[in-house]
Amino acid sequence: MNNQNSSTSNNNNNNRPAARRTANAAETGGPRPTIIDARPGPGRGGSTTGGGDPDSTRVLVNATRDLTINGGGPSGTPAPTRLVVRKPGIGNALVHTISWDIAKALGDRPYAIIGSAALVLHGVPNLTVGGVSVLVPEGARPRRSEKLARASHFRLSKSGRVYYKKEGMKESVEIELWEPDEVRQSLSERGVVVQDGIAVLRPTRLLNIQCATWLSIQNKAGRKTEANQIIELLAVEYMHLLLTLIGDSKPVPIQNITDEFLAKLAVKEPELHAAFQKSRAWAKVVPGPTVTKGTNGR
């Protein structure tokens, strides 16, 4: 709602795209903040250090106040509270520019913009975006990364991350590539809509990703890490936005809206659960989450 290298399931869970996880977060007062982008942990490409790339948690908040979240203190000690400071992101116009350049660079290769950038492309206003996430077919990340790196304004770091920077930009923007098994959402033609020449995942598919992410955080054993708390908050905010965006469109089955998901959501996020109950976006509750592979990429 951007990254890569799916060597283990744990790595996959810790590197979910934007808008995919929740947490016990204490607000500093006023209206509930909207977390727009958060990317935790070490860099992609199998590196534990990110090859010199920044790998501290980065958070962007659309709110009048900063946000505090519960820290993860040692066992038996009070968990410290840490202030998550708002940071500037890229403007919506730049999101369109970068996405268009991605579309040109990848040509007819299957892909879809996901995450917060996808919400911008679907017309959600006033979002702060930290980077652009792209869903690619299973096993296609290395090829897509290399193809982007050959195009103008893109570069590939030693750690395998893709960055975008053109003349006039002060800082590079990360382009995170995701594969279907990492986000529990397939990449298929019917799940993608083309907006101004840019392939974007449909809102119902974006919602499917958020549902899976939120539930995976609930099912993690032990105390939630700070990164997972941020991801959880982000998932909740994105689900609210997506339900509004989808509105009363034709209902479709959303695989990750399961009985388990709804039961846990009712306890943890009753306001969001009520929004799901009122929504006509999804056709029915299915027995359990389904992870489908993407199309074979070229």
C-alpha positions in Angstrom: 0.0 0.0 0.0 8.1 -1.5 -1.6 11.1 -4.3 -1.3 12.5 -7.9 -2.1 14.1 -11.3 -1.6 11.8 -14.0 -0.2 14.3 -16.5 1.2 12.3 -17.4 4.2 8.7 -17.0 5.4 9.9 -14.9 8.4 11.6 -12.5 6.1 8.5 -12.3 4.0 6.4 -11.5 7.0 8.8 -8.8 8.2 8.9 -7.1 4.8 5.2 -6.8 3.9 4.3 -3.8 1.7 2.9 -0.6 3.0 -0.5 -1.0 4.5 -0.2 -4.4 6.0 0.0 -4.6 9.8 -1.4 -3.1 13.1 -0.4 -2.5 16.8 -1.2 -1.1 20.2 -0.5 2.5 19.5 -1.1 5.4 21.9 -2.1 8.7 20.3 -0.9 12.0 21.5 -4.4 13.4 21.3 -6.7 14.9 18.7 -8.0 12.9 15.7 -6.5 9.5 14.9 -3.4 9.9 12.9 -3.1 8.3 9.5 0.1 6.5 8.9 0.9 6.5 5.3 4.1 4.5 4.8 6.4 2.4 6.9 9.2 0.2 5.9 11.0 -1.9 8.6 14.1 -3.9 8.9 17.2 -4.7 6.9 17.5 -4.3 3.2 16.6 -6.7 0.5 18.9 -8.8 -1.6 19.8 -11.1 1.3 21.8 -8.5 3.1 21.4 -8.0 6.8 22.8 -4.5 6.6 21.1 -3.3 3.4 24.5 -2.8 1.8 24.9 0.6 3.2 21.3 1.6 2.4 19.3 3.0 5.3 17.4 0.2 7.1 15.9 1.9 10.1 12.1 2.0 10.3 10.9 5.0 8.4 7.4 6.4 9.1 5.3 9.0 7.4 2.2 10.3 9.2 -0.6 12.4 7.8 -1.7 14.1 11.0 -1.6 17.3 13.0 0.3 15.5 15.7 3.1 13.0 16.0 2.4 9.5 17.2 3.7 7.4 20.1 3.7 3.6 20.0 4.5 1.0 22.7 8.1 0.0 22.6 9.5 -3.4 23.1 11.3 -3.4 26.5 13.1 -6.4 27.9 11.0 -9.1 29.5 9.8 -8.0 33.0 10.4 -4.3 32.4 8.0 -1.6 31.3 7.8 -1.1 27.6 9.2 2.3 26.7 7.2 4.7 24.6 8.8 6.0 21.5 7.8 9.0 19.5 7.4 8.3 15.8 8.1 11.6 14.1 6.4 12.6 10.9 8.7 12.9 7.9 8.1 14.4 4.5 7.3 12.1 1.6 7.0 12.5 -2.1 4.1 14.4 -3.6 1.3 12.9 -5.5 2.4 14.4 -8.8 5.8 12.7 -8.4 4.0 9.4 -7.6 2.4 9.6 -11.1 5.7 10.5 -12.7 7.6 7.7 -11.2 4.8 5.2 -11.9 4.6 6.3 -15.5 8.4 5.8 -15.8 8.0 2.3 -14.3 5.3 1.5 -16.9 7.5 2.7 -19.7 10.5 0.8 -18.5 8.7 -2.5 -18.0 6.7 -2.2 -21.2 4.5 -5.3 -21.7 6.0 -7.2 -18.8 3.3 -8.1 -16.2 3.4 -5.8 -13.1 1.0 -3.7 -10.9 1.5 -0.7 -8.6 0.4 -1.5 -5.1 0.7 0.1 -1.6 0.2 3.8 -0.9 1.2 4.7 -4.5 -1.7 2.6 -5.8 -4.2 4.6 -3.6 -2.9 7.8 -5.1 -3.3 6.5 -8.6 -6.9 5.4 -7.7 -7.6 9.0 -6.8 -7.3 9.0 -3.0 -6.2 12.7 -2.2 -3.7 14.1 0.2 -1.6 11.0 0.8 2.0 11.1 1.8 4.0 8.4 0.0 7.5 7.3 0.9 8.2 5.1 -2.1 6.5 3.1 -4.9 5.7 -0.6 -4.5 5.3 -2.9 -7.5 3.9 -6.4 -7.6 5.7 -8.6 -10.1 5.2 -12.3 -11.1 6.7 -15.0 -8.9 10.4 -15.3 -9.4 10.6 -12.2 -11.6 12.0 -9.7 -9.1 15.6 -10.0 -10.3 14.7 -9.6 -14.0 12.4 -6.7 -13.3 15.0 -5.0 -11.1 17.6 -5.3 -13.8 15.2 -4.0 -16.5 14.3 -1.0 -14.4 18.0 -0.3 -13.7 18.6 0.0 -17.5 16.0 2.7 -17.8 16.7 6.4 -17.3 16.5 7.7 -13.7 16.6 4.2 -12.1 19.6 2.5 -10.4 20.2 -0.8 -8.7 22.1 -0.8 -5.5 24.7 -3.4 -4.4 22.1 -4.8 -2.0 19.6 -5.3 -4.8 17.3 -2.4 -4.1 16.0 -0.2 -6.9 16.0 3.6 -6.6 14.6 6.4 -8.7 16.1 9.9 -9.0 15.8 12.5 -11.8 17.1 16.0 -12.2 15.8 18.3 -9.6 15.2 15.7 -6.9 17.1 16.0 -3.7 16.8 12.4 -2.6 16.2 9.1 -4.3 12.9 7.3 -4.0 12.9 3.5 -3.4 11.0 1.3 -5.8 10.1 -1.9 -3.8 9.4 -5.0 -5.8 7.1 -7.7 -4.3 6.1 -11.2 -5.4 2.7 -12.8 -4.9 3.6 -15.2 -2.1 4.9 -12.3 -0.1 1.7 -10.3 -0.2 -0.8 -13.2 -0.5 -2.2 -11.8 -3.7 -1.9 -13.1 -7.2 -1.0 -11.0 -10.2 -3.4 -11.5 -13.0 -4.9 -9.4 -15.8 -8.4 -9.4 -14.2 -6.9 -8.1 -10.9 -5.3 -5.1 -12.6 -6.8 -1.9 -14.0 -4.9 0.5 -16.3 -4.9 4.1 -15.1 -3.4 6.6 -17.6 -1.2 3.9 -19.1 -0.1 2.6 -15.6 -1.1 -0.9 -14.4 -2.5 -0.6 -10.9 -3.9 -3.4 -8.7 -7.6 -3.1 -8.2 -8.9 -1.8 -4.8 -10.5 -5.1 -3.8 -7.1 -6.8 -4.4 -5.3 -4.1 -2.4 -7.8 -4.8 0.4 -7.1 -8.5 0.2 -3.4 -7.7 0.9 -4.2 -5.6 3.9 -6.5 -8.2 5.4 -3.8 -10.9 5.1 -1.2 -8.6 6.6 -3.3 -7.5 9.5 -4.2 -11.1 10.4 -0.6 -12.3 10.1 0.4 -9.7 12.7 -2.3 -10.9 15.1 -1.1 -14.5 14.8 2.5 -13.7 15.6 3.7 -15.1 18.8 5.3 -13.0 21.5 5.4 -9.2 21.9 5.0 -7.2 18.7 8.0 -5.4 17.5 7.9 -1.7 16.9 8.0 -2.3 13.1 5.0 -4.6 13.3 3.1 -2.2 15.5 3.5 0.5 12.8 2.6 -2.0 10.0 -0.5 -3.0 11.9 -1.6 0.7 12.3 -0.9 1.2 8.6 -3.0 -1.8 7.6 -6.0 -0.5 9.6 -5.8 2.9 8.1 -5.5 1.5 4.6 -8.5 -0.9 5.1 -10.6 2.1 6.1 -9.5 4.0 3.0 -10.0 1.1 0.7 -13.5 0.3 2.0 -14.4 3.9 1.3 -12.8 3.8 -2.1 -14.5 0.6 -3.1 -17.9 1.9 -1.9 -20.9 0.0 -3.3 -19.2 -1.5 -6.4 -20.1 -5.0 -7.5 -19.3 -7.5 -4.7 -16.4 -9.9 -5.3 -15.0 -12.7 -3.2 -12.0 -11.4 -1.2 -10.1 -14.5 -0.1 -8.4 -13.1 3.0 -11.7 -11.9 4.6 -12.1 -15.1 6.6 -14.1 -16.1 9.7 -10.9 -15.9 11.7 -10.1 -12.4 10.3 -13.6 -11.0 11.1 -13.7 -12.6 14.6 -10.3 -11.1 15.6 -11.1 -7.7 13.9 -14.3 -7.5 16.0 -12.3 -7.7 19.2 -9.3 -5.6 18.2 -10.8 -3.0 15.8 -14.6 -2.8 16.4 -15.0 0.4 14.3 -13.3 -1.2 11.3 -15.2 -4.4 11.8 -18.4 -2.5 11.6 -17.3 -0.9 8.4 -16.6 -4.3 6.9 -20.1 -5.5 8.0 -21.7 -2.5 6.3 -19.6 -2.8 3.1 -20.9 -4.6 0.0 -17.5 -4.8 -1.5 -17.0 -8.5 -0.7 -19.3 -11.3 -1.6 -18.9 -13.8 1.3 -16.6 -15.2 3.9 -14.5 -18.0 2.6 -13.1 -20.9 4.7 -9.5 -19.7 5.0 -6.8 -17.6 3.4 -5.7 -18.6 -0.1 -2.2 -17.9 -1.4 -2.1 -18.0 -5.1 0.9 -17.7 -7.3 1.3 -15.0 -9.8 1.6 -15.4 -13.6 4.9 -16.6 -14.9 6.9 -13.5 -15.7 9.2 -13.0 -18.6 
